[in-house]
């Protein structure tokens, strides 16, 4: 489902968007703006993953996984899977 959003742009920015639509083969300005927003979403998601990795690396020394830890992870995963059905 799509919904509409109207935005106001200064004339130079509107002209630039119209140029990009023509140069890059987009059908409409909306299509171009949606593409920009999707790229921004992807960049934000990548930044979150990288931040989580840095946090994990900074969280302290690593510990080897033992059978008990794997069993706990499996049990939690099974519980989550059952809840999502």
DSSP file (Angstrom, degrees, kcal/mol; ACC not computed):
  #  RESIDUE AA STRUCTURE BP1 BP2  ACC     N-H-->O    O-->H-N    N-H-->O    O-->H-N    TCO  KAPPA ALPHA  PHI   PSI    X-CA   Y-CA   Z-CA
    1    1 A X              0   0    0      0, 0.0     2,-0.3     0, 0.0     0, 0.0   0.000 360.0 360.0 360.0 134.5    0.0    0.0    0.0
    2    2 A X        -     0   0    0      0, 0.0     2,-0.3     0, 0.0     0, 0.0  -0.806 360.0-168.6-106.8 148.2    1.3    3.4   -0.9
    3    3 A X        -     0   0    0     -2,-0.3     2,-0.3     2,-0.0     0, 0.0  -0.922  21.9-116.1-129.1 160.9    0.6    6.7    0.8
    4    4 A X        -     0   0    0     -2,-0.3     2,-0.3     2,-0.0     0, 0.0  -0.662  22.3-175.1-100.6 151.6    1.4   10.2   -0.4
    5    5 A X        -     0   0    0     -2,-0.3     2,-0.4     2,-0.0    -2,-0.0  -0.958  12.3-152.6-143.0 124.3    3.7   12.8    1.1
    6    6 A X        -     0   0    0     -2,-0.3     2,-0.3     2,-0.0    -2,-0.0  -0.822  16.4-175.1 -97.5 135.2    4.0   16.3   -0.3
    7    7 A X        -     0   0    0     -2,-0.4     2,-0.5     2,-0.0    -2,-0.0  -0.945  20.3-133.6-128.2 151.8    7.2   18.1    0.2
    8    8 A X        -     0   0    0     -2,-0.3     2,-0.4     6,-0.0    -2,-0.0  -0.886  26.3-175.1-103.9 134.5    8.3   21.7   -0.6
    9    9 A X        -     0   0    0     -2,-0.5     2,-0.1     2,-0.0    -2,-0.0  -0.944  30.2-108.3-127.1 147.3   11.7   22.1   -2.3
   10   10 A X    >>  -     0   0    0     -2,-0.4     4,-2.3     1,-0.1     3,-0.5  -0.440  41.7-108.4 -66.0 152.0   13.7   25.2   -3.2
   11   11 A X  H 3> S+     0   0    0      1,-0.2     4,-2.6     2,-0.2     5,-0.2   0.872 116.6  53.6 -53.7 -44.6   13.7   25.7   -7.0
   12   12 A X  H 3> S+     0   0    0      1,-0.2     4,-2.1     2,-0.2    -1,-0.2   0.893 110.6  47.0 -61.5 -36.8   17.4   24.7   -7.4
   13   13 A X  H <> S+     0   0    0     -3,-0.5     4,-2.4     2,-0.2    -1,-0.2   0.904 111.4  50.5 -70.5 -40.4   16.8   21.4   -5.7
   14   14 A X  H  X S+     0   0    0     -4,-2.3     4,-2.3     1,-0.2    -2,-0.2   0.915 111.5  49.2 -61.1 -42.9   13.7   20.7   -7.7
   15   15 A X  H  X S+     0   0    0     -4,-2.6     4,-2.2    -5,-0.2    -2,-0.2   0.903 109.6  51.6 -63.2 -41.2   15.6   21.4  -10.9
   16   16 A X  H  X S+     0   0    0     -4,-2.1     4,-2.5    -5,-0.2    -2,-0.2   0.919 109.5  49.7 -62.6 -43.5   18.5   19.1   -9.8
   17   17 A X  H  X S+     0   0    0     -4,-2.4     4,-2.4     1,-0.2    -1,-0.2   0.921 109.7  51.0 -61.7 -43.6   16.0   16.3   -9.1
   18   18 A X  H  X S+     0   0    0     -4,-2.3     4,-1.8     1,-0.2    -1,-0.2   0.889 110.1  50.4 -61.7 -38.5   14.4   16.7  -12.5
   19   19 A X  H  X S+     0   0    0     -4,-2.2     4,-3.1     2,-0.2     5,-0.2   0.925 110.0  49.9 -62.4 -45.0   17.9   16.6  -14.1
   20   20 A X  H  X S+     0   0    0     -4,-2.5     4,-2.7     1,-0.2     6,-0.4   0.880 107.0  54.8 -63.6 -38.4   18.7   13.4  -12.2
   21   21 A X  H  X>S+     0   0    0     -4,-2.4     5,-1.5     1,-0.2     4,-0.7   0.937 114.4  40.6 -58.8 -47.1   15.4   11.8  -13.3
   22   22 A X  H  <5S+     0   0    0     -4,-1.8     3,-0.4     1,-0.2    -2,-0.2   0.923 118.8  45.1 -69.2 -44.5   16.3   12.5  -16.9
   23   23 A X  H  <5S+     0   0    0     -4,-3.1    -2,-0.2     1,-0.2    -1,-0.2   0.859 117.8  41.4 -69.7 -36.2   20.0   11.5  -16.6
   24   24 A X  H  <5S-     0   0    0     -4,-2.7    -1,-0.2    -5,-0.2    -2,-0.2   0.424 111.0-112.2 -98.1   1.2   19.5    8.3  -14.7
   25   25 A X  T  <5 +     0   0    0     -4,-0.7     2,-0.2    -3,-0.4    -3,-0.2   0.721  59.4 154.0  80.5  21.5   16.5    7.0  -16.5
   26   26 A X      < -     0   0    0     -5,-1.5    -1,-0.2    -6,-0.4     3,-0.1  -0.540  42.3-140.9 -78.5 151.5   13.9    7.3  -13.8
   27   27 A X  S    S+     0   0    0     -2,-0.2     2,-0.3     1,-0.2    -1,-0.1   0.864  78.5   6.9 -78.4 -37.5   10.3    7.6  -14.9
   28   28 A X  S  > S-     0   0    0      1,-0.1     4,-1.7    -7,-0.0    -1,-0.2  -0.915  71.2-110.7-142.0 164.4    9.3   10.2  -12.3
   29   29 A X  H  > S+     0   0    0     -2,-0.3     4,-2.7     1,-0.2     5,-0.2   0.869 118.5  57.9 -62.9 -36.7   10.7   12.3   -9.5
   30   30 A X  H  > S+     0   0    0      1,-0.2     4,-2.7     2,-0.2    -1,-0.2   0.908 104.1  50.9 -60.3 -42.3    8.9   10.1   -7.0
   31   31 A X  H  > S+     0   0    0      2,-0.2     4,-2.0     1,-0.2    -1,-0.2   0.911 111.6  48.1 -61.9 -42.5   10.7    7.0   -8.4
   32   32 A X  H  X S+     0   0    0     -4,-1.7     4,-2.2     2,-0.2    -2,-0.2   0.927 112.4  47.6 -63.8 -46.2   14.0    8.8   -8.0
   33   33 A X  H  X S+     0   0    0     -4,-2.7     4,-2.5     1,-0.2    -2,-0.2   0.897 109.9  53.0 -64.9 -40.4   13.3   10.0   -4.4
   34   34 A X  H  X S+     0   0    0     -4,-2.7     4,-2.5    -5,-0.2    -1,-0.2   0.910 108.6  50.9 -60.0 -41.1   12.1    6.5   -3.4
   35   35 A X  H  X S+     0   0    0     -4,-2.0     4,-2.3     2,-0.2    -2,-0.2   0.922 110.0  49.4 -62.4 -44.0   15.4    5.1   -4.7
   36   36 A X  H  X S+     0   0    0     -4,-2.2     4,-2.1     1,-0.2    -2,-0.2   0.918 111.9  48.8 -59.9 -43.6   17.4    7.7   -2.7
   37   37 A X  H  X S+     0   0    0     -4,-2.5     4,-2.6     2,-0.2    -2,-0.2   0.891 109.5  51.4 -66.2 -40.0   15.4    6.8    0.4
   38   38 A X  H  X S+     0   0    0     -4,-2.5     4,-2.4     2,-0.2    -1,-0.2   0.913 110.3  49.6 -62.5 -41.5   15.9    3.0   -0.1
   39   39 A X  H  X S+     0   0    0     -4,-2.3     4,-2.3     2,-0.2    -2,-0.2   0.897 110.8  49.8 -63.4 -39.6   19.7    3.7   -0.4
   40   40 A X  H  X S+     0   0    0     -4,-2.1     4,-2.4     2,-0.2    -2,-0.2   0.900 109.8  51.2 -66.4 -40.9   19.6    5.7    2.8
   41   41 A X  H  X S+     0   0    0     -4,-2.6     4,-2.4     2,-0.2    -2,-0.2   0.927 110.4  49.1 -59.7 -45.0   17.7    3.0    4.6
   42   42 A X  H  X S+     0   0    0     -4,-2.4     4,-2.4     1,-0.2    -2,-0.2   0.903 111.2  49.5 -63.0 -41.3   20.3    0.4    3.5
   43   43 A X  H  X S+     0   0    0     -4,-2.3     4,-2.3     2,-0.2    -1,-0.2   0.894 111.1  49.6 -64.8 -39.5   23.2    2.6    4.6
   44   44 A X  H  X S+     0   0    0     -4,-2.4     4,-2.1     2,-0.2    -2,-0.2   0.900 110.8  49.7 -66.1 -40.4   21.5    3.1    8.0
   45   45 A X  H  X S+     0   0    0     -4,-2.4     4,-2.2     2,-0.2    -2,-0.2   0.912 111.0  49.5 -64.4 -41.9   21.0   -0.6    8.4
   46   46 A X  H  X S+     0   0    0     -4,-2.4     4,-2.6     1,-0.2    -2,-0.2   0.902 109.4  51.9 -62.7 -41.3   24.7   -1.2    7.5
   47   47 A X  H  X S+     0   0    0     -4,-2.3     4,-2.4     1,-0.2    -1,-0.2   0.885 108.8  51.0 -63.6 -38.6   25.7    1.4   10.1
   48   48 A X  H  X S+     0   0    0     -4,-2.1     4,-2.4     2,-0.2    -2,-0.2   0.916 110.6  48.5 -64.4 -42.7   23.6   -0.4   12.8
   49   49 A X  H  X S+     0   0    0     -4,-2.2     4,-2.4     2,-0.2    -2,-0.2   0.930 112.4  48.4 -62.7 -45.4   25.2   -3.7   12.0
   50   50 A X  H  X S+     0   0    0     -4,-2.6     4,-2.4     1,-0.2    -2,-0.2   0.900 111.1  50.4 -62.3 -40.8   28.7   -2.2   12.1
   51   51 A X  H  X S+     0   0    0     -4,-2.4     4,-2.5     1,-0.2    -1,-0.2   0.899 110.5  50.1 -64.1 -40.1   27.9   -0.5   15.4
   52   52 A X  H  X S+     0   0    0     -4,-2.4     4,-2.4     2,-0.2    -2,-0.2   0.891 110.3  50.2 -64.8 -38.8   26.7   -3.8   16.8
   53   53 A X  H  X S+     0   0    0     -4,-2.4     4,-2.6     2,-0.2    -2,-0.2   0.915 111.1  48.2 -65.5 -42.4   29.8   -5.5   15.7
   54   54 A X  H  X S+     0   0    0     -4,-2.4     4,-2.2     2,-0.2    -2,-0.2   0.918 111.5  50.7 -63.1 -42.7   32.0   -2.9   17.3
   55   55 A X  H  < S+     0   0    0     -4,-2.5     4,-0.5     1,-0.2    -2,-0.2   0.913 111.0  48.9 -60.5 -42.7   30.0   -3.2   20.5
   56   56 A X  H >< S+     0   0    0     -4,-2.4     3,-1.1     1,-0.2     4,-0.2   0.920 111.4  49.0 -64.1 -43.0   30.4   -6.9   20.4
   57   57 A X  H >< S+     0   0    0     -4,-2.6     3,-0.6     1,-0.3    -1,-0.2   0.859 113.8  46.7 -63.8 -34.4   34.2   -6.6   19.9
   58   58 A X  T 3< S+     0   0    0     -4,-2.2    -1,-0.3     1,-0.2    -2,-0.2   0.472  88.8  89.7 -84.8  -1.9   34.5   -4.1   22.7
   59   59 A X  T <  S-     0   0    0     -3,-1.1     2,-0.2    -4,-0.5    -1,-0.2   0.594  99.8 -89.0 -77.8  -9.1   32.4   -6.2   25.1
   60   60 A X    <   -     0   0    0     -3,-0.6    -1,-0.2    -4,-0.2     0, 0.0  -0.755  65.7 -23.3 131.8-177.7   35.3   -8.1   26.5
   61   61 A X        -     0   0    0     -2,-0.2     2,-0.1     1,-0.1    -3,-0.0  -0.276  67.4-108.4 -67.3 151.5   37.3  -11.2   26.0
   62   62 A X        -     0   0    0     -5,-0.0     2,-0.4     1,-0.0    -1,-0.1  -0.414  27.1-154.7 -77.0 154.8   35.8  -14.1   24.0
   63   63 A X        -     0   0    0     -2,-0.1     2,-0.0     0, 0.0    -1,-0.0  -0.992  23.7-109.3-128.9 139.5   34.9  -17.3   25.7
   64   64 A X        -     0   0    0     -2,-0.4     2,-0.4     1,-0.1     0, 0.0  -0.364  34.1-116.7 -66.1 146.7   34.6  -20.7   24.0
   65   65 A X        -     0   0    0      4,-0.1     2,-0.2     3,-0.0    -1,-0.1  -0.681  31.6-163.3 -83.1 134.4   31.2  -22.1   23.5
   66   66 A X     >  -     0   0    0     -2,-0.4     4,-2.0     1,-0.0     3,-0.3  -0.636  36.8 -96.4-109.7 174.5   30.4  -25.3   25.4
   67   67 A X  H  > S+     0   0    0      1,-0.2     4,-2.2    -2,-0.2     5,-0.2   0.844 122.8  56.1 -59.9 -35.5   27.7  -27.8   24.8
   68   68 A X  H  > S+     0   0    0      2,-0.2     4,-2.0     1,-0.2    -1,-0.2   0.907 106.9  48.7 -65.0 -42.1   25.5  -26.2   27.6
   69   69 A X  H  > S+     0   0    0     -3,-0.3     4,-2.2     2,-0.2    -2,-0.2   0.915 111.4  49.6 -64.7 -43.2   25.7  -22.8   25.9
   70   70 A X  H  X S+     0   0    0     -4,-2.0     4,-2.6     1,-0.2    -1,-0.2   0.891 109.5  52.1 -63.1 -39.0   24.7  -24.3   22.5
   71   71 A X  H  X S+     0   0    0     -4,-2.2     4,-2.6     2,-0.2    -1,-0.2   0.905 108.8  50.3 -64.0 -40.9   21.8  -26.1   24.1
   72   72 A X  H  X S+     0   0    0     -4,-2.0     4,-2.4     2,-0.2    -2,-0.2   0.922 111.2  48.6 -62.3 -43.9   20.5  -22.9   25.7
   73   73 A X  H  X S+     0   0    0     -4,-2.2     4,-2.4     2,-0.2    -2,-0.2   0.920 112.0  49.1 -63.0 -44.1   20.7  -21.1   22.3
   74   74 A X  H  X S+     0   0    0     -4,-2.6     4,-2.6     2,-0.2    -2,-0.2   0.927 111.0  50.0 -60.0 -45.6   18.9  -23.9   20.6
   75   75 A X  H  X S+     0   0    0     -4,-2.6     4,-2.3     1,-0.2    -2,-0.2   0.916 111.5  48.0 -61.1 -43.9   16.1  -23.9   23.3
   76   76 A X  H  X S+     0   0    0     -4,-2.4     4,-2.4     1,-0.2    -1,-0.2   0.901 111.8  50.7 -63.9 -40.1   15.7  -20.2   23.0
   77   77 A X  H  X S+     0   0    0     -4,-2.4     4,-2.4     2,-0.2    -2,-0.2   0.902 109.5  49.7 -63.3 -42.0   15.5  -20.4   19.2
   78   78 A X  H  X S+     0   0    0     -4,-2.6     4,-2.3     2,-0.2    -2,-0.2   0.913 110.5  50.6 -63.9 -42.6   12.9  -23.2   19.4
   79   79 A X  H  X S+     0   0    0     -4,-2.3     4,-2.1     1,-0.2    -2,-0.2   0.927 111.6  47.7 -60.7 -45.0   10.8  -21.1   21.8
   80   80 A X  H  X S+     0   0    0     -4,-2.4     4,-1.7     1,-0.2    -2,-0.2   0.904 111.1  51.1 -62.9 -41.0   11.0  -18.1   19.5
   81   81 A X  H  X S+     0   0    0     -4,-2.4     4,-0.6     1,-0.2    -1,-0.2   0.898 110.1  49.3 -63.4 -40.9   10.1  -20.2   16.4
   82   82 A X  H >< S+     0   0    0     -4,-2.3     3,-0.8     1,-0.2    -1,-0.2   0.891 110.4  50.8 -66.6 -39.0    7.0  -21.6   18.2
   83   83 A X  H 3< S+     0   0    0     -4,-2.1    -1,-0.2     1,-0.2    -2,-0.2   0.830 106.0  56.0 -66.9 -31.2    5.8  -18.1   19.3
   84   84 A X  H 3<        0   0    0     -4,-1.7    -1,-0.2     1,-0.2    -2,-0.2   0.600 360.0 360.0 -80.9  -9.1    6.1  -16.8   15.7
   85   85 A X    <<        0   0    0     -3,-0.8    -1,-0.2    -4,-0.6    -2,-0.1   0.478 360.0 360.0 -74.8 360.0    3.8  -19.5   14.3
